[in-house]
């Protein structure tokens, strides 16, 4: 998902789209004027940048393209903006035409049906960040790190994350076919998944071996703070002497929730994360404002490549402030902040900052490296074994 917006995901601000126009080409051919409705003023055009190439290409298409029935000026403009945004090669900076912008707002604000997984672009591949707990995606067997090659009849090579989401989502009871490749497989496999309304729990905890609390934090949703507060109160009243905080396959959510939960494990005023605007604005620090009532408990944290965004922020804060050891495999590396800016037609989701851990470590594209790197293999999963959690128990017992 930022300030009452998703860490990976989203604030609403207003911005203007900019295009220059008004060029005439040649003396023997008709002038190529921009179509009606396109802004015809050179507002904010960078110095030394000649937009005549754009209008020259536009005119050439108008005069030479064989199928004039496909000359939809509005779609051509949307395509031009999309191309400009894609040239930045940031998978999280995306132009959303009006129809897609409407669907995006519905996803953020309302209930919708899908398969229940977070996806993102990693090394150019559409990748499952994490299947969410108790969803069709998890029940079908999808796992963090799976590469989605095809969605129904559409190959994903040139899709943005938002375009892929649009294809995967759909009405409850309908099916979507995903062709997936997993590390270690010799060939890809197809998963046919029935869509459903997605309802994911936030927090669950159980007592292990009589005195170790195992907290599963599934997502940093709006309900997670209240759910964690309840769990923390129960743990404080229990026989627990140590805590295993399980952030595996937690794709993140609200920054504020990460701060709130960090406030249970850290003393008041300790640094949780730094928002780095890359020089366009002063960096902003986010600190705890909680009771720190769990700060005296020995703690270890479990992460994997499904741990992203707010999960990485929390894990990094606990590591940097308390020296908490991380166990599992390297996290996803989703450490950028997106803002959604409303345009006259459509929206622009743009990366405006990146998250740093309290000691200044960049999360984006790097992720967090565990202190104890332990794989969880398919054989382990099929056999009901969890060597990562077993290592966490071992370390906690050494600390107690």
N, C-alpha and C positions, 0 to 999 in steps of 0.2 A: 501498500500500500502502500497522517498528517492532519492535525488540528481539526478534529471532528470530521475526518475523512479517512478513507482507507489508506494504509501505508503504501500499499502498492497502488492505492487507487484514489482519493479523488476530492478536489474542491471545485466549486463552480465560480468562475470569474469571467469577466467580459473582455473580449479583445476584438480588434477589427482585422478583417482579411485585407491583404494589400496586393493589388496588381496594377501595373502601369499599362498604358494603352495609348492609342492615337497616333500610330505610325502609318505612313504612306510609303508604298514601295513601287519604284519604277515610274516611268512616264507613259508606257504603252498599255499597262494593265490597270484594272480597277483597283482603288484603294482597299486595303483589308482593314475594315473597322471592327472593333470588338463587338460581339453580339449584345443586344439590348439586355440590360440588367447587370453587366459586368462593370465594376467600378472603373472609371476612365480617368482617374487622377493618379499622379505619381506620388502617392502618399508614403513617406518613409522609405523611399527607394534608396538602397545603399549607394554611396558615392562611387562612381566609376563602373557601375554595373549597367550594362546595356540590355534592356529588355526587348530590343528590336528582334532578336532571334526568336523569341516566343511568338511574336505576331507574324514574323516571316513564315514560321512553320505553320501557324494557324491559316494564313492566307493560302499557302501551298496546298494544304489539305482541302480547303474550300474549293479551290480551282481545279484540283487534279484527282481527288479521291473518287474511285469508280462508283461506289454505292452511296449516292447522296442522301438516301433515305436514312442512313445511319448517322448523319451529321446532326447529332443532338448536342447543341451548344452547351447546355447546362451540364450534361454528363461529361463533356470534354473539359469543362472548367474544373469539375470535381476531380477528374482524372489528373489534370495538371497539378492541382494542389496535392493530391495523393503522391504523385511522383516527386514533388518537391520535398515532402515530408519523408518519404522513403529514402531519399538520397542521404539523409542523416544517419542511416543504418542503426537506428535505435529501435528495437522491437516494441518499446513501450510508448514511443511517440507516434501517434496515429491520427490521421484525419478521418472523421466520421461524417459522411454525408447525412442529410436530414433524417432519412429513414433509419440508418444505423444509430444515429445519435438518440433517436427516440427509444429504440430497443435497449441501448446502453443504460439510459435513465431508468427504464423499467427494471432492469437487472439489479441496479443499485438500490432502488427504493421499494421494490415490490417482490412478491413471491412469484417464482417461475419454475418451470419444469426443465429437467436436464438429466445428466448422468451422475453429477456430483463429484467433480474433480477440478482442481486448479491446474491450468496449463500455462506454459510460457515458451519463449524461444530461447534455446540454449545451443550455442555453437552453430547457429543457423537452422536447427531442427526444432520442430514443434514437439515439446516434451511435456510429459505429465509431471507436474511439480508434486502433487499429492492427490490420491483418491481420498475423499472425505469419509469419515467414519460412518458406517451403516448405510452407505449409498449404493445405487446400482453399479457404479464404477468399481467400488471396492468388492462388492459381491461377485462381480464378473472376473475379478482377478487382476485388474490393472494395478501397476505398482509405480512408485516414484522412479523417475528416470526412464520410463518407457517412452520410446519415440513413436509418435503418431505419423504414419506414412500417408495414410489415405482416410478420408471421411466420406463414407458412401462412395460416390464415383469421383470425388474430387481429391487430387493429390495435394499435399500440404506444403510442398516445397516453396511456393511463392505466397503463401497466406500469412497475413498478420494474425496475431493472437485473437484480436476482435473478430476477424473474419472467420476464424476457426470456431470460436465460441458460437457465432451465429449459426453455423452449420450443425454443431453438436446439439444445441438446445432445441427444444420442440415440445409438443403437447404430451402430457402424461399418457402413457400407454403406447405411444409410437416407438419405433425402433430406429437405432442408428448403428451402422456397421463401421468399426474402426479397425484399420489394418495397422498393427503395432509390431515394432521390432524392439527386442530387449537384449541388452548386453549378455553374451553367452549363448544366445540362440544362433542356429545356423541359418534360419530363415524367418521371415515375418509370419505373424499369425493374425487371423481375423477374429475380432470380438464383436458379437451382436448384442447390443445392450438396450433394454427397454427403459425409456425415460420415465421419470417419476418426479413428484414434488420433493424438493430437497430440504430435509430438516436434519440439521447436524447438531449433536450435543456440543457444548463448550468445554466442560470439565467433568472428569470422573476420577475418583481416587479410591484406592483399596489398601488395606494393610498387608504387608508381606513379612513373613517370619516373625510376627508378633510385635515388632517395633520399628518397622521401616514403612513410611508412607510412600506409595507409588502414585504420583499425580499425572494423569493423562490430560494434557491441554491440547484440545483438538483444533481450536481456532480462536482468534482474538476478535470475536464478534461483539455486538452491542450487549449481549447477555453474559459475556464471559466474566466481566468484573464481579457482578453479583454472584455468579456461580462459584467463582474462585473464593470470594469472601466467605461464602458458606462452607466451602471445603476447608479453608484455612482455619475457621473457627472450630470445625470438627476435629481437625488434626491437633490443634492446640489443647483440646479437651481429651485427646486420646493418649494411648501409651507410646505414641511415635517418638523415637529418638533421633531419626535421620530421615532424609527425604530424597527420593529419586524423582526429578522433574523430567517428564517424558515429552519432548517436543518433536518427536519423529512424526513425519507426515503432517505437520501443522503448517499450512501455507501462509499464515499470517492474518492480518486484518487491521484493526485500529491501533494507531500509535498510542493513544491515550490508555487503551487497555493494557498495552505492554508496560507503560509507566506505572499504572495502578498495581499490576501484579509484581513488578520489580520492587514496589514500595513495601511489600511484605518481607522481601528477602534482603533488602539493603536499608541502611540507615537514612533518615530523612535528609534530603539535600544532595544525595550522591548522584553523580552524572549517569544518565541512562544511555543517551545517544547524542550525537552532534549532527545537525542538518547542514550540509556543506553545499552552498549555492554556486560554487565554482567561480567566485569572484564577482558575480552579478549582484550579490547582496551580502550583508554580514552574516556569518555563520550563527546558527541558533542552537542553544543548548537546552536539553530536556532533562529535568532532574526529578528525583522521587519526592513524593509528598505523603508517604504512608507511615505506618506505625513501626515497621521493621520487626514485627513480632516473630517472624520466622528466621531472622538473621542469625540466631545462635544455633540453629539446627545444621548439622553436617549435611551437605548438599552435593549431588552430582547431577549433571544434565545429559540427557540422551538426545542426539541429533542424527539426521540422515539427509540425503539429498532431497527429501520432501520438506525439510525445515527451511522456511523462507520468510523474508520480509520481517514482520514483527517478531517471529520466532528467533530470527538471527539477532535482532536488536536486543531481546531479552537475554539470550544466551551469551552474547558478547558483553553485556553489562555485568552479568554475574561473574563471568570469567575475569574481566578487567578489574572489577572492584573487590571481589572476594577471593580470587584465585580458584574459583570453582572449576573442576575438571570436566571436560566435555568428552563424551564417549559415543562411538558410532562411526559414521563416515562423514566426509565433508558436506556441508550444507549447500543449498542451491545457489546462493549468491544473488538474491533479489534485494538489492539495497538502494533502489532509486525511488524518487518521489514524483508522482504524476499529479498534475493539475489539469482539470478539464475547463477549457476556456470556450465560451459560447461565441460562435461566429454568426454572421447574418444568416448564413445557410449552413447548418451542421455544427459540429463541435471539433475542437482540436484537443486531443489528450497529449500533453507535452511533458517530458521529463524536465523538472525544474531544479532538482537537487539530488544529492546522494547522501546516504547514511554512513556515518563513521561510528565505530565503537568508542567508548570513553577514552581509550588510549590512542585514538586516531586511525585505527585500522579500517580500510575501505572494505565494505561488505559486498558491493555490487560486482558481479562477475567473478568474485574471488571466493565468497563464502567463508565459513569458519572451519578451520581444520581441527579435528578432535585431538585431545591429548592421548587417547587410546583409540587407534583406528581398528575397528572390528567389523567385518562384513556380516551381513545377515543373508545367507544364501537361500535359494529356492528349496534346497534340501532341508535346511533348518526350518523354514516356514512350513513345508509339507509335513515335517516330523514334529511340529509343535514345539520347536526349540527356539530359544532367544538368547544367543551368546552375548549380545550387547547388554541386555538387561542383567544377565548373570554377572557380567563384569562390573556393572554399576553396583550390584549388591555386594560384590567382593570389596570394592573400594570403600563403600559406606561402612562396612563392618570393620575395616582397618582404621577408619577415622573415629568410630564410636569408642 
